[in-house]
Amino acid sequence: MDTHPFTVALTGGIASGKSAVAERFTVLGANVIDADVVARELVAPGSAALAEIVTVFGSDVLDANAALDRHAMRERVFADVDARRKLEAILHPRVRAALRERSAVAAGPYALLVIPLLAESGDYDWVDRALVVDVAREVQRARLLSRDGVTPQLADAMLDAQVGREQRLALADDVIENGETLAELVAQVAVLHARYLDLAQSRRSG
């Protein structure tokens, strides 16, 4: 019998609504583990990851408290493909290892891993299913401008840095359309939660 909990990877483009979807799964009882939260923990002051980032990018990526200046780092990597790849090479393997460790001991009926860069980072073949939150690019762009207050140029750079919609959807076992109402989103999550409970139960009894 496979003792690793049933695991779903939730992904989607930036500003697609992954957090809203993850919140609904949490309410229903799924154990949600967010890769962005893990990444922030991994670059805490004094961490090996932050030390490597400083070695590669210089101490100007730190703020006055010797923590990573996330805003400055974001602008830097979205303006420079080579810089982004260097940062990903530092963080992706560490995040991937941490997610696997945490999902292996997750409580609850199944683990839901929120992995924004699932399509870009790869090597998640141990995940049972991939759930993609899908939304039109123009909706993502509008949300970035209003939610994050970024410039139109940075919004476009952030969207261009990620894989396209079709490539992301090619990974999907399940899809949530998030361009409609909150009620429709809630209904889609409820259907998928029931499906994952069944699949998790089959895993445990198989």
Z-matrix of the N, CA and C atoms (Angstrom, degrees):
N
C 1 1.464
C 2 1.531 1 109.79
N 3 1.361 2 116.76 1 139.16
C 4 1.464 3 121.79 2 177.41
C 5 1.525 4 108.35 3 -78.80
N 6 1.324 5 117.03 4 118.14
C 7 1.461 6 120.31 5 -177.20
C 8 1.523 7 112.97 6 -89.45
N 9 1.329 8 118.31 7 -9.72
C 10 1.461 9 120.44 8 177.28
C 11 1.526 10 108.72 9 -70.11
N 12 1.334 11 118.22 10 131.18
C 13 1.465 12 119.83 11 -178.89
C 14 1.529 13 111.69 12 -58.68
N 15 1.310 14 115.45 13 151.25
C 16 1.461 15 120.25 14 174.11
C 17 1.524 16 107.76 15 -59.62
N 18 1.320 17 116.61 16 131.19
C 19 1.467 18 121.21 17 -170.85
C 20 1.522 19 111.01 18 -130.56
N 21 1.330 20 115.33 19 130.62
C 22 1.462 21 122.82 20 178.17
C 23 1.520 22 108.49 21 -116.89
N 24 1.329 23 116.87 22 133.58
C 25 1.465 24 121.37 23 174.46
C 26 1.527 25 108.30 24 -98.29
N 27 1.323 26 116.17 25 120.83
C 28 1.458 27 122.29 26 177.43
C 29 1.523 28 108.18 27 -99.12
N 30 1.322 29 116.77 28 124.70
C 31 1.457 30 119.94 29 -178.64
C 32 1.524 31 109.83 30 -140.25
N 33 1.300 32 115.45 31 174.44
C 34 1.460 33 122.20 32 -179.33
C 35 1.513 34 108.48 33 165.20
N 36 1.306 35 116.28 34 162.19
C 37 1.455 36 120.21 35 179.18
C 38 1.522 37 111.55 36 -66.68
N 39 1.303 38 115.68 37 167.40
C 40 1.453 39 120.80 38 179.22
C 41 1.535 40 109.53 39 -59.94
N 42 1.327 41 116.52 40 138.88
C 43 1.466 42 123.14 41 179.88
C 44 1.525 43 112.88 42 61.56
N 45 1.326 44 116.26 43 28.69
C 46 1.468 45 119.58 44 178.24
C 47 1.528 46 112.04 45 -88.02
N 48 1.336 47 116.70 46 -15.26
C 49 1.458 48 120.20 47 179.97
C 50 1.513 49 113.72 48 106.59
N 51 1.330 50 116.92 49 22.20
C 52 1.475 51 120.30 50 -179.25
C 53 1.529 52 111.80 51 -59.76
N 54 1.323 53 116.84 52 -40.09
C 55 1.469 54 119.92 53 -178.07
C 56 1.522 55 111.20 54 -64.27
N 57 1.331 56 117.21 55 -40.57
C 58 1.463 57 120.84 56 178.63
C 59 1.521 58 110.50 57 -64.11
N 60 1.318 59 116.77 58 -40.73
C 61 1.457 60 121.25 59 178.69
C 62 1.529 61 110.16 60 -66.27
N 63 1.336 62 116.57 61 -46.28
C 64 1.467 63 120.71 62 -179.76
C 65 1.524 64 110.71 63 -60.64
N 66 1.327 65 116.70 64 -38.32
C 67 1.463 66 120.62 65 179.62
C 68 1.525 67 110.88 66 -62.13
N 69 1.337 68 116.45 67 -40.12
C 70 1.467 69 119.64 68 179.24
C 71 1.532 70 110.65 69 -66.50
N 72 1.320 71 117.60 70 -39.97
C 73 1.460 72 120.10 71 177.40
C 74 1.531 73 110.59 72 -63.86
N 75 1.328 74 116.66 73 -38.41
C 76 1.466 75 120.54 74 177.99
C 77 1.525 76 110.77 75 -60.94
N 78 1.321 77 116.04 76 -44.99
C 79 1.466 78 121.29 77 179.38
C 80 1.533 79 110.30 78 -58.42
N 81 1.329 80 116.87 79 -35.48
C 82 1.460 81 121.24 80 -177.76
C 83 1.533 82 112.76 81 -81.96
N 84 1.335 83 117.49 82 -7.08
C 85 1.458 84 120.11 83 174.21
C 86 1.511 85 116.58 84 110.70
N 87 1.331 86 117.51 85 2.27
C 88 1.464 87 119.19 86 176.71
C 89 1.527 88 110.06 87 -71.21
N 90 1.331 89 116.44 88 150.00
C 91 1.458 90 121.41 89 175.26
C 92 1.529 91 107.63 90 -89.57
N 93 1.332 92 116.74 91 105.45
C 94 1.460 93 121.95 92 -174.29
C 95 1.525 94 110.38 93 -97.33
N 96 1.323 95 116.09 94 127.61
C 97 1.462 96 122.69 95 178.42
C 98 1.524 97 107.41 96 -122.88
N 99 1.327 98 117.08 97 118.96
C 100 1.464 99 122.58 98 -171.74
C 101 1.529 100 110.92 99 -99.49
N 102 1.337 101 116.45 100 122.46
C 103 1.466 102 121.02 101 -179.23
C 104 1.525 103 111.73 102 -62.09
N 105 1.325 104 118.35 103 -33.23
C 106 1.462 105 120.26 104 179.10
C 107 1.525 106 111.23 105 -66.54
N 108 1.339 107 116.54 106 -38.65
C 109 1.464 108 120.39 107 176.71
C 110 1.523 109 109.87 108 -65.48
N 111 1.321 110 116.33 109 -43.43
C 112 1.466 111 121.16 110 177.77
C 113 1.525 112 110.05 111 -59.75
N 114 1.328 113 116.69 112 -44.90
C 115 1.466 114 120.60 113 -179.12
C 116 1.523 115 111.62 114 -61.24
N 117 1.340 116 116.81 115 -39.70
C 118 1.474 117 119.56 116 178.52
C 119 1.524 118 110.80 117 -64.83
N 120 1.318 119 116.28 118 -38.08
C 121 1.465 120 119.90 119 177.97
C 122 1.534 121 110.56 120 -65.68
N 123 1.326 122 115.98 121 -37.90
C 124 1.465 123 120.34 122 -176.53
C 125 1.526 124 113.17 123 -70.28
N 126 1.343 125 117.26 124 -22.31
C 127 1.472 126 119.57 125 -179.79
C 128 1.530 127 110.99 126 -106.22
N 129 1.318 128 116.89 127 22.29
C 130 1.468 129 120.20 128 176.79
C 131 1.530 130 109.95 129 -61.42
N 132 1.341 131 117.78 130 152.73
C 133 1.470 132 120.10 131 177.55
C 134 1.523 133 111.63 132 -51.58
N 135 1.324 134 116.46 133 133.45
C 136 1.456 135 121.65 134 -179.32
C 137 1.512 136 114.45 135 90.91
N 138 1.343 137 117.45 136 -5.87
C 139 1.465 138 120.70 137 -178.11
C 140 1.523 139 111.41 138 -78.99
N 141 1.336 140 114.90 139 156.69
C 142 1.463 141 120.70 140 177.42
C 143 1.523 142 110.79 141 -64.99
N 144 1.338 143 116.65 142 -37.40
C 145 1.462 144 119.79 143 -179.43
C 146 1.524 145 111.14 144 -64.30
N 147 1.329 146 116.78 145 -42.86
C 148 1.467 147 119.24 146 -179.98
C 149 1.526 148 110.45 147 -66.44
N 150 1.318 149 116.69 148 -38.72
C 151 1.472 150 119.62 149 177.89
C 152 1.526 151 110.58 150 -60.84
N 153 1.326 152 117.22 151 -39.77
C 154 1.466 153 120.49 152 179.56
C 155 1.528 154 110.66 153 -69.26
N 156 1.347 155 116.40 154 -37.76
C 157 1.467 156 119.51 155 177.23
C 158 1.521 157 110.77 156 -61.96
N 159 1.334 158 117.17 157 -42.46
C 160 1.462 159 121.13 158 178.91
C 161 1.526 160 110.68 159 -64.82
N 162 1.326 161 116.40 160 -38.89
C 163 1.465 162 120.25 161 178.45
C 164 1.532 163 110.61 162 -61.59
N 165 1.328 164 116.20 163 -40.91
C 166 1.462 165 120.91 164 -176.35
C 167 1.525 166 112.28 165 -79.74
N 168 1.336 167 117.28 166 -40.62
C 169 1.460 168 120.73 167 -171.20
C 170 1.523 169 114.78 168 -107.35
N 171 1.336 170 117.71 169 -14.06
C 172 1.451 171 119.96 170 -178.50
C 173 1.512 172 112.34 171 95.94
N 174 1.322 173 116.61 172 161.55
C 175 1.466 174 121.62 173 -173.99
C 176 1.521 175 112.72 174 -73.31
N 177 1.336 176 118.62 175 -8.70
C 178 1.462 177 119.38 176 179.27
C 179 1.530 178 112.52 177 -72.91
N 180 1.341 179 117.62 178 -3.99
C 181 1.465 180 120.05 179 175.10
C 182 1.533 181 110.89 180 -84.67
N 183 1.332 182 116.87 181 -1.70
C 184 1.460 183 121.03 182 179.25
C 185 1.523 184 110.76 183 -97.34
N 186 1.341 185 115.62 184 150.06
C 187 1.458 186 119.23 185 175.48
C 188 1.531 187 109.51 186 -91.74
N 189 1.329 188 116.94 187 -171.47
C 190 1.460 189 121.01 188 -175.48
C 191 1.519 190 113.00 189 -65.17
N 192 1.332 191 117.24 190 -18.92
C 193 1.460 192 121.35 191 -179.92
C 194 1.522 193 112.93 192 -98.97
N 195 1.332 194 116.39 193 13.93
C 196 1.468 195 122.90 194 -179.75
C 197 1.532 196 112.35 195 64.85
N 198 1.341 197 115.66 196 22.59
C 199 1.460 198 121.03 197 173.68
C 200 1.524 199 108.32 198 -100.93
N 201 1.325 200 116.06 199 162.92
C 202 1.456 201 119.62 200 178.91
C 203 1.527 202 109.89 201 -65.81
N 204 1.316 203 115.87 202 128.40
C 205 1.466 204 121.22 203 174.91
C 206 1.526 205 106.68 204 -81.27
N 207 1.323 206 116.81 205 93.04
C 208 1.459 207 121.40 206 -171.76
C 209 1.527 208 112.31 207 -65.56
N 210 1.318 209 116.88 208 -36.57
C 211 1.463 210 119.65 209 -179.96
C 212 1.528 211 110.63 210 -64.92
N 213 1.333 212 116.31 211 -48.02
C 214 1.464 213 120.46 212 179.81
C 215 1.528 214 111.10 213 -64.20
N 216 1.345 215 116.05 214 -39.15
C 217 1.458 216 120.40 215 179.52
C 218 1.524 217 110.83 216 -65.35
N 219 1.320 218 116.25 217 -40.09
C 220 1.459 219 120.01 218 179.73
C 221 1.521 220 111.17 219 -62.58
N 222 1.334 221 116.26 220 -46.30
C 223 1.470 222 118.96 221 179.74
C 224 1.523 223 110.87 222 -62.51
N 225 1.312 224 115.96 223 -36.79
C 226 1.461 225 120.25 224 -178.50
C 227 1.524 226 111.87 225 -67.07
N 228 1.313 227 116.84 226 -47.59
C 229 1.471 228 118.83 227 -174.60
C 230 1.517 229 112.23 228 -75.26
N 231 1.325 230 117.88 229 -27.08
C 232 1.460 231 117.91 230 177.73
C 233 1.520 232 111.87 231 -80.10
N 234 1.329 233 117.32 232 -13.54
C 235 1.460 234 120.98 233 176.10
C 236 1.526 235 112.01 234 -94.35
N 237 1.327 236 117.76 235 -8.87
C 238 1.469 237 121.99 236 -172.75
C 239 1.526 238 109.34 237 -143.21
N 240 1.325 239 116.46 238 107.57
C 241 1.466 240 121.21 239 -177.22
C 242 1.524 241 111.40 240 -60.19
N 243 1.326 242 116.90 241 -40.20
C 244 1.461 243 120.11 242 -178.73
C 245 1.532 244 110.60 243 -64.89
N 246 1.323 245 116.52 244 -40.43
C 247 1.473 246 120.33 245 178.17
C 248 1.520 247 110.32 246 -64.08
N 249 1.327 248 116.01 247 -41.14
C 250 1.470 249 119.06 248 -179.97
C 251 1.527 250 110.74 249 -62.66
N 252 1.317 251 116.87 250 -42.41
C 253 1.463 252 120.19 251 -179.81
C 254 1.530 253 111.53 252 -65.38
N 255 1.317 254 117.09 253 -36.49
C 256 1.470 255 120.07 254 177.65
C 257 1.524 256 110.87 255 -65.44
N 258 1.349 257 116.29 256 -42.33
C 259 1.460 258 119.53 257 179.19
C 260 1.527 259 110.39 258 -65.44
N 261 1.323 260 117.24 259 -42.55
C 262 1.463 261 121.01 260 179.39
C 263 1.523 262 111.39 261 -62.88
N 264 1.330 263 116.93 262 -36.31
C 265 1.468 264 120.12 263 179.19
C 266 1.521 265 111.56 264 -65.16
N 267 1.311 266 116.53 265 -28.97
C 268 1.472 267 120.95 266 177.08
C 269 1.523 268 110.76 267 -78.08
N 270 1.325 269 116.29 268 -44.55
C 271 1.467 270 120.20 269 -169.93
C 272 1.527 271 114.76 270 -89.32
N 273 1.329 272 117.90 271 -42.20
C 274 1.467 273 119.32 272 -171.73
C 275 1.528 274 114.08 273 -56.43
N 276 1.338 275 119.60 274 -48.00
C 277 1.477 276 117.82 275 -179.98
C 278 1.525 277 112.51 276 -62.21
N 279 1.333 278 117.20 277 -37.28
C 280 1.469 279 120.45 278 179.53
C 281 1.527 280 111.32 279 -67.91
N 282 1.327 281 116.38 280 -42.95
C 283 1.463 282 119.99 281 179.54
C 284 1.525 283 110.09 282 -64.87
N 285 1.316 284 115.90 283 -44.13
C 286 1.472 285 120.56 284 -179.22
C 287 1.529 286 111.14 285 -59.58
N 288 1.328 287 117.18 286 -44.73
C 289 1.465 288 121.20 287 179.77
C 290 1.530 289 110.81 288 -64.46
N 291 1.338 290 116.60 289 -41.38
C 292 1.465 291 120.13 290 -179.61
C 293 1.525 292 111.09 291 -66.08
N 294 1.325 293 117.12 292 -40.57
C 295 1.466 294 120.09 293 179.10
C 296 1.520 295 111.13 294 -64.66
N 297 1.319 296 116.77 295 -39.07
C 298 1.465 297 118.63 296 179.42
C 299 1.531 298 110.45 297 -66.06
N 300 1.319 299 116.04 298 -42.26
C 301 1.470 300 119.85 299 179.46
C 302 1.530 301 111.24 300 -63.21
N 303 1.327 302 116.49 301 -44.44
C 304 1.465 303 119.74 302 -176.50
C 305 1.526 304 111.88 303 -71.61
N 306 1.326 305 116.89 304 -36.93
C 307 1.459 306 118.79 305 179.00
C 308 1.518 307 111.29 306 -67.95
N 309 1.334 308 116.91 307 -30.06
C 310 1.468 309 120.82 308 -178.40
C 311 1.527 310 111.81 309 -65.89
N 312 1.333 311 116.70 310 -26.15
C 313 1.471 312 119.87 311 -178.22
C 314 1.536 313 111.42 312 -114.55
N 315 1.329 314 116.14 313 17.39
C 316 1.457 315 120.33 314 -176.56
C 317 1.520 316 111.39 315 -67.35
N 318 1.318 317 114.85 316 137.58
C 319 1.459 318 120.17 317 173.19
C 320 1.529 319 108.07 318 -84.44
N 321 1.325 320 116.08 319 174.36
C 322 1.459 321 119.35 320 178.34
C 323 1.509 322 111.93 321 89.29
N 324 1.332 323 116.42 322 175.67
C 325 1.460 324 120.47 323 -174.61
C 326 1.522 325 114.00 324 -69.13
N 327 1.320 326 116.88 325 -31.45
C 328 1.473 327 121.08 326 178.04
C 329 1.525 328 108.73 327 -161.17
N 330 1.325 329 115.62 328 164.96
C 331 1.468 330 120.98 329 178.87
C 332 1.524 331 109.72 330 -104.65
N 333 1.321 332 116.52 331 135.34
C 334 1.456 333 122.56 332 175.32
C 335 1.523 334 107.58 333 -115.39
N 336 1.312 335 117.07 334 113.44
C 337 1.461 336 122.06 335 -179.14
C 338 1.519 337 109.48 336 -98.21
N 339 1.325 338 117.25 337 120.48
C 340 1.461 339 121.33 338 177.37
C 341 1.527 340 107.25 339 -88.07
N 342 1.337 341 116.09 340 108.25
C 343 1.468 342 121.33 341 -174.66
C 344 1.535 343 108.50 342 -125.89
N 345 1.346 344 117.74 343 90.87
C 346 1.461 345 119.96 344 -177.07
C 347 1.532 346 113.41 345 -55.46
N 348 1.334 347 116.76 346 -38.02
C 349 1.473 348 120.24 347 -175.42
C 350 1.527 349 111.73 348 -104.16
N 351 1.308 350 117.18 349 39.33
C 352 1.464 351 120.74 350 179.57
C 353 1.527 352 111.06 351 -57.83
N 354 1.308 353 117.05 352 -46.40
C 355 1.466 354 120.68 353 -177.61
C 356 1.523 355 111.68 354 -68.82
N 357 1.330 356 116.54 355 -31.34
C 358 1.461 357 120.27 356 -177.54
C 359 1.524 358 112.43 357 -82.94
N 360 1.339 359 117.66 358 -32.32
C 361 1.461 360 119.65 359 -170.91
C 362 1.522 361 113.85 360 -92.59
N 363 1.325 362 117.81 361 -28.38
C 364 1.466 363 120.55 362 175.33
C 365 1.522 364 114.37 363 65.91
N 366 1.338 365 115.21 364 -174.53
C 367 1.477 366 123.13 365 174.98
C 368 1.527 367 113.47 366 61.38
N 369 1.318 368 116.72 367 36.78
C 370 1.463 369 120.61 368 173.99
C 371 1.526 370 109.92 369 -115.36
N 372 1.334 371 116.23 370 40.85
C 373 1.459 372 119.79 371 -176.68
C 374 1.524 373 112.38 372 -70.37
N 375 1.326 374 117.93 373 -8.96
C 376 1.461 375 122.04 374 178.09
C 377 1.531 376 112.22 375 -85.15
N 378 1.320 377 117.41 376 -7.24
C 379 1.466 378 121.52 377 177.22
C 380 1.530 379 108.93 378 -79.07
N 381 1.331 380 116.81 379 140.23
C 382 1.462 381 120.94 380 -175.84
C 383 1.529 382 113.53 381 -76.32
N 384 1.328 383 116.52 382 -41.14
C 385 1.464 384 119.81 383 -178.76
C 386 1.524 385 109.94 384 -143.49
N 387 1.336 386 115.27 385 153.48
C 388 1.463 387 121.62 386 175.40
C 389 1.526 388 108.50 387 -115.42
N 390 1.327 389 115.10 388 126.35
C 391 1.459 390 122.33 389 178.43
C 392 1.528 391 108.28 390 -112.43
N 393 1.319 392 116.51 391 121.20
C 394 1.464 393 121.51 392 -177.85
C 395 1.527 394 109.91 393 -106.78
N 396 1.329 395 115.85 394 128.35
C 397 1.463 396 121.59 395 171.19
C 398 1.519 397 106.29 396 -89.84
N 399 1.313 398 116.21 397 117.65
C 400 1.464 399 120.93 398 -172.84
C 401 1.527 400 110.70 399 -110.59
N 402 1.316 401 114.95 400 138.21
C 403 1.463 402 120.87 401 178.37
C 404 1.532 403 107.06 402 -156.16
N 405 1.308 404 116.73 403 153.19
C 406 1.462 405 121.57 404 -179.42
C 407 1.529 406 111.06 405 -67.08
N 408 1.324 407 116.59 406 148.68
C 409 1.466 408 121.60 407 -178.48
C 410 1.528 409 111.62 408 -58.84
N 411 1.332 410 117.13 409 -39.38
C 412 1.463 411 118.80 410 -177.85
C 413 1.526 412 111.47 411 -64.82
N 414 1.339 413 116.93 412 -30.24
C 415 1.463 414 120.58 413 176.14
C 416 1.526 415 109.83 414 -70.66
N 417 1.340 416 116.40 415 -43.55
C 418 1.468 417 119.87 416 176.81
C 419 1.527 418 110.67 417 -57.57
N 420 1.320 419 116.52 418 -46.23
C 421 1.464 420 121.26 419 -176.97
C 422 1.530 421 110.83 420 -62.08
N 423 1.320 422 116.20 421 -44.59
C 424 1.464 423 120.22 422 179.64
C 425 1.525 424 111.05 423 -62.85
N 426 1.334 425 116.67 424 -39.59
C 427 1.464 426 120.22 425 178.86
C 428 1.525 427 111.16 426 -66.32
N 429 1.322 428 117.15 427 -39.87
C 430 1.465 429 120.40 428 178.84
C 431 1.530 430 110.72 429 -61.93
N 432 1.321 431 116.06 430 -43.93
C 433 1.460 432 120.03 431 -178.33
C 434 1.525 433 111.31 432 -64.51
N 435 1.326 434 117.24 433 -40.67
C 436 1.464 435 120.31 434 -177.04
C 437 1.521 436 112.55 435 -84.19
N 438 1.334 437 116.97 436 -38.44
C 439 1.469 438 120.72 437 -174.93
C 440 1.517 439 112.14 438 -79.09
N 441 1.341 440 116.57 439 -47.57
C 442 1.461 441 121.00 440 -173.44
C 443 1.523 442 113.12 441 -98.05
N 444 1.320 443 117.31 442 -12.81
C 445 1.456 444 120.04 443 179.47
C 446 1.522 445 113.96 444 65.99
N 447 1.349 446 116.17 445 26.36
C 448 1.462 447 119.20 446 -179.68
C 449 1.526 448 109.47 447 -81.49
N 450 1.327 449 115.53 448 165.37
C 451 1.459 450 120.45 449 176.17
C 452 1.530 451 109.46 450 -74.04
N 453 1.319 452 117.77 451 156.93
C 454 1.469 453 119.54 452 175.83
C 455 1.526 454 112.57 453 -56.41
N 456 1.328 455 116.53 454 -35.71
C 457 1.468 456 120.23 455 179.99
C 458 1.523 457 111.46 456 -65.73
N 459 1.352 458 116.30 457 -42.81
C 460 1.458 459 119.13 458 179.19
C 461 1.525 460 110.20 459 -69.46
N 462 1.315 461 117.34 460 -37.82
C 463 1.473 462 120.11 461 177.67
C 464 1.515 463 110.43 462 -58.73
N 465 1.326 464 116.68 463 -45.04
C 466 1.467 465 120.08 464 179.45
C 467 1.527 466 110.85 465 -65.74
N 468 1.330 467 116.76 466 -39.71
C 469 1.465 468 120.08 467 179.44
C 470 1.523 469 110.79 468 -64.40
N 471 1.327 470 117.16 469 -39.19
C 472 1.455 471 121.35 470 179.57
C 473 1.529 472 110.83 471 -65.83
N 474 1.310 473 116.61 472 -40.42
C 475 1.460 474 120.69 473 178.64
C 476 1.522 475 111.18 474 -69.88
N 477 1.324 476 116.31 475 -40.14
C 478 1.470 477 120.35 476 -179.44
C 479 1.523 478 112.34 477 -67.91
N 480 1.337 479 116.84 478 -25.23
C 481 1.466 480 120.77 479 -177.57
C 482 1.519 481 112.05 480 -72.89
N 483 1.335 482 116.96 481 -19.65
C 484 1.457 483 120.28 482 -178.91
C 485 1.523 484 110.51 483 -96.40
N 486 1.321 485 115.59 484 160.44
C 487 1.464 486 119.39 485 178.28
C 488 1.527 487 108.99 486 -64.80
N 489 1.310 488 115.81 487 159.40
C 490 1.453 489 120.82 488 -178.72
C 491 1.521 490 112.30 489 -73.35
N 492 1.300 491 113.44 490 165.54
C 493 1.459 492 121.37 491 -178.76
C 494 1.524 493 111.95 492 -55.81
N 495 1.327 494 116.77 493 -45.98
C 496 1.464 495 119.49 494 -176.75
C 497 1.516 496 112.29 495 -63.09
N 498 1.332 497 115.68 496 -40.56
C 499 1.471 498 119.55 497 179.79
C 500 1.524 499 110.93 498 -65.12
N 501 1.323 500 116.39 499 -38.61
C 502 1.465 501 120.06 500 179.07
C 503 1.529 502 110.22 501 -67.86
N 504 1.319 503 116.40 502 -43.83
C 505 1.460 504 120.33 503 -179.31
C 506 1.521 505 112.12 504 -65.10
N 507 1.330 506 116.62 505 -26.35
C 508 1.468 507 120.14 506 178.65
C 509 1.525 508 111.54 507 -64.32
N 510 1.324 509 116.90 508 -22.77
C 511 1.471 510 121.38 509 178.94
C 512 1.523 511 112.83 510 -83.19
N 513 1.332 512 116.57 511 -14.56
C 514 1.459 513 120.97 512 -165.16
C 515 1.522 514 113.51 513 -76.20
N 516 1.330 515 114.47 514 133.91
C 517 1.458 516 121.29 515 163.69
C 518 1.525 517 109.00 516 -90.87
N 519 1.332 518 115.55 517 -31.39
C 520 1.465 519 122.20 518 179.73
C 521 1.524 520 108.30 519 -138.19
N 522 1.335 521 115.80 520 151.41
C 523 1.470 522 120.78 521 -178.86
C 524 1.525 523 109.29 522 -133.68
N 525 1.335 524 115.63 523 136.24
C 526 1.461 525 122.23 524 170.37
C 527 1.527 526 107.49 525 -111.29
N 528 1.323 527 116.33 526 124.19
C 529 1.462 528 121.17 527 175.38
C 530 1.526 529 108.01 528 -86.91
N 531 1.327 530 116.62 529 118.83
C 532 1.465 531 119.60 530 -173.86
C 533 1.521 532 112.62 531 -115.00
N 534 1.307 533 116.72 532 36.36
C 535 1.453 534 118.72 533 177.30
C 536 1.513 535 112.58 534 -104.67
N 537 1.324 536 116.01 535 3.53
C 538 1.460 537 119.91 536 -174.77
C 539 1.527 538 110.84 537 -108.03
N 540 1.322 539 117.42 538 -144.15
C 541 1.466 540 121.03 539 -174.36
C 542 1.526 541 111.20 540 -88.00
N 543 1.330 542 115.28 541 164.27
C 544 1.458 543 120.88 542 177.21
C 545 1.531 544 110.12 543 -62.21
N 546 1.323 545 117.47 544 -38.97
C 547 1.468 546 120.64 545 -179.88
C 548 1.524 547 110.80 546 -60.48
N 549 1.319 548 116.97 547 -39.86
C 550 1.469 549 120.26 548 179.21
C 551 1.525 550 110.77 549 -68.93
N 552 1.329 551 116.32 550 -36.11
C 553 1.461 552 120.21 551 176.75
C 554 1.529 553 110.36 552 -63.81
N 555 1.313 554 116.39 553 -45.96
C 556 1.462 555 121.87 554 179.68
C 557 1.530 556 110.50 555 -59.64
N 558 1.312 557 116.33 556 -41.18
C 559 1.462 558 120.51 557 -179.30
C 560 1.529 559 111.32 558 -65.89
N 561 1.313 560 116.66 559 -40.75
C 562 1.464 561 120.14 560 179.27
C 563 1.532 562 110.83 561 -64.53
N 564 1.325 563 116.40 562 -41.38
C 565 1.462 564 120.17 563 179.33
C 566 1.529 565 110.44 564 -64.16
N 567 1.324 566 117.49 565 -40.95
C 568 1.463 567 120.94 566 -179.39
C 569 1.520 568 111.58 567 -60.92
N 570 1.321 569 116.74 568 -41.46
C 571 1.468 570 120.92 569 178.65
C 572 1.526 571 110.52 570 -63.71
N 573 1.317 572 116.39 571 -44.75
C 574 1.463 573 120.11 572 -178.90
C 575 1.527 574 111.67 573 -68.86
N 576 1.309 575 117.15 574 -37.97
C 577 1.463 576 120.50 575 178.09
C 578 1.528 577 110.09 576 -59.58
N 579 1.319 578 116.40 577 -44.21
C 580 1.473 579 120.12 578 178.45
C 581 1.528 580 110.48 579 -61.95
N 582 1.312 581 116.15 580 -40.15
C 583 1.471 582 120.24 581 178.83
C 584 1.519 583 110.88 582 -64.31
N 585 1.320 584 116.88 583 -43.21
C 586 1.463 585 119.92 584 -178.20
C 587 1.531 586 111.44 585 -69.15
N 588 1.340 587 116.65 586 -33.82
C 589 1.459 588 118.62 587 174.97
C 590 1.529 589 110.71 588 -61.73
N 591 1.321 590 116.55 589 -42.13
C 592 1.474 591 120.48 590 178.21
C 593 1.518 592 111.17 591 -63.54
N 594 1.328 593 115.75 592 -44.32
C 595 1.468 594 119.23 593 -179.33
C 596 1.524 595 111.25 594 -66.84
N 597 1.332 596 116.39 595 -38.24
C 598 1.462 597 120.12 596 178.29
C 599 1.529 598 110.51 597 -65.10
N 600 1.332 599 116.07 598 -40.51
C 601 1.459 600 120.15 599 178.33
C 602 1.517 601 111.00 600 -64.54
N 603 1.317 602 116.92 601 -39.99
C 604 1.472 603 120.61 602 176.96
C 605 1.519 604 110.63 603 -62.75
N 606 1.339 605 116.80 604 -38.76
C 607 1.465 606 120.70 605 177.30
C 608 1.516 607 109.96 606 -61.57
N 609 1.336 608 117.34 607 -46.82
C 610 1.461 609 120.25 608 -177.02
C 611 1.531 610 112.56 609 -66.66
N 612 1.329 611 116.81 610 -35.18
C 613 1.449 612 119.63 611 -176.81
C 614 1.524 613 112.72 612 -89.24
N 615 1.353 614 115.31 613 -11.04
C 616 1.472 615 118.58 614 -178.27
C 617 1.488 616 113.21 615 -85.60
